[in-house]
Amino acid sequence: MGSAVVDIPGEAEEEARQPSISPWRAALRRLLRKKIAVIALLLIGAFYFVGLFAPLLAPCRLSFCPLSTQDYRSQDLDNTLLGPSLEHPFGTDRLGRDQLSRVIWSARTTIIVTIATVVAGSLLLSVGLGLLSGYMGGKVDTIIMRTGEAFGSLPALPMLILINATMRDRVRGWVDGFERNLSTGDPAFIAVLGILTLVAIIGIVAWLLESRRNGGWIALSVVAAFLILALWGLQAVFATPGASDYFLIFGALSLFFWVGSARVIRSQVLALRETEYVIAARSMGAGTWRILGSHLLPNVSPIIIVGVSASLGAIAGSEIALTFLGVGVHDPTPSFGALIFDGGTSQPVIRNHPHLLIFPAVVVGMLIFSFNLLGDALNDVLTPKAR
């Protein structure tokens, strides 16, 4: 009597039966296995949470709030240069202003400038121009790269100081005029929001009532909702004290932070545009923008993510350095550069009131160090061949 043969699935067959994991999910799993990366993400997340919710955390209008009951602009000349205490955990400055509130609002300043610079310089300019330069070639490549070389040949910090020192009054006039026209009480602003809201509702209703569920209606609603959020975000930024300084700083930083990333992206696109799938897409009649968005951009996205994470710390440091030199954000809007300048420019102040320098310097140091750790971890996870 012959014995029955039982096939035991091997380890390779078990893995084959498991549902496939997308590359991005696999990269996220590898990133979360790195303890240093997780700690860096937690520190950066805490910094951004505090900065984004600064109006709620500082000042705190709740009587039981343990953080701060002082506005960052409130002066108490009877309690100047106090050390850390329960009432003022980070002490007070030379005008009696609560240092904890000013540190929290300084985080908001850094976040606004950093995000705006990343979106304008590191994403729109560097990614867009890098893709166009590498794929189009010819005159387009020559114009973009020669322009980048012109900006790259200029000394960045002196040029930033020059731009901020000479353009401040003009930019402040533009921003103030735009803020007057972009107000929540303006009938035109309310009308635009109402129209966009109506479009979003119509798109959702049409999508729900349609039998085949055409994706065009829901796409229309998503676009309308995005425009609503963008308008509200612009209004919130313009209504924030120091908005003119924000726009001047991120505009100047964006001019110089796109060059390096654009060159890296261009070099990758030059190699990718000759691959089989790009040639096949071109032969099938795919347009330039479809090839850039569907075929080239996903393949260079790991490089973009690593570059953005590496530039976040540099952008934050540049904003702080400009304010420290007196050509960045001005009072009464707080910034880490101003806090460090007030606490570290005089030896008697450092010796007698070290809390003025220690608290903002520690926060800035931890933020930039966390960005560097996260950038190294992302580089290991997304570009393992570069290790």
Secondary structure by P-SEA (a helix, b strand, c coil): cbbbbbbcccaaaaaaacccccaaaaaaaaaaacaaaaaaaaaaaaaaaaaaacccccccccccccccccccccccccccccccccccccccccccccaaaaaaaaaaaaaaaaaaaaacccccaaaaaaaaaaacccaaaaaaaaaaaaaaacccaaaaaaaaacaaaaaaaaaaaaaaaaccccaaaaaaaaaaaaaaaaaaaaaaacccccaaaaaaaaaaaaaaaaaaaaaaaaaccaaaaaaaaaaaaaaccaaaaaaaaaaaaaaaaacaaaaaaaaacccaaaaacccccccaaaaaaaaaaaaaaaaaaaaaaaaaaccccccccccaaaaaaaccccaaaaaacccccaaaaaaaaaaaaaaaaaaaaaaaacccccc
